[in-house]
């Protein structure tokens, strides 16, 4: 399958109000197609989100804006099945940027379905860290909550589910 695995880090949880701070897209081999910080245009600080992902205003001061990355994003996803952990969330931040993708699939929903089928659990959303653990993803020295590392973990989970 020709896939692109995408992950974002944002200033908060509301796609109507918040903005992207980091985007990573890897191919089916885990090779980065895009991995960059993103400078928000409306937000100057995001203390709650910063505590989670560690991205500070100084980190993104000289980064490209989302608009600057439009063509790179489109080139990375065009004609591919885009895999996202919690696709509804990330796709809402990228409205209009993923239109050229062949399809968008939610790895979190697929993992939750797997848990129902395998363990008879009631369907619920599972965190990426738990899914990555089941997939025996090796985080190495990498930490969760940075886009490139979460994209790699999502790819591991997707490959685990595809076996």
Steps between C-alpha positions, in 0.01 A plus 500: 500500500630845410464678834601818674489508880435845642520652846462852635580690816277800566447801726189334645208271432259724308555503122284812474721695741836324523781457250758246387849525652658193342420263216663173402413269214681170447463248220429127533870438576508761776705740290409864566331683214439807715620576851489861609396740768225742397471863606146588606360829376244573774653354817795641693499240780343164589611405851266202549597338170867588550504297823400195293712527186772740612475730197553859609433829322877544456520160327262607223609863469674445164298200378286512186129568536243238405428697182871480409475119521189454285675351197727273707200362689303443181799336327548267799140375509392516136355168385594328827294352778568729795519324836448716810465404864176682594433605142197716579715724720801548271297517179292782648819709529587420138169571334566553130855364516413130472247518216745342254554191718352174373348431843537589867498224758494521876755276666346562842162369387666198336691428821183538709321257266792258545464520880128422470564202271804365684403556863125551489539846647234763467599743221684807624778732391849385594809716536777462246748399771286195586456402136873542438572277799276225357673541163838467677606835360851592607495863604875483561608832644210675330216643702134493420329829414737613230354463154776292338511253790122468515485449122756219531300342783179529297672324210605218735143463625360505145747231389417294811129521421561412135671170585 
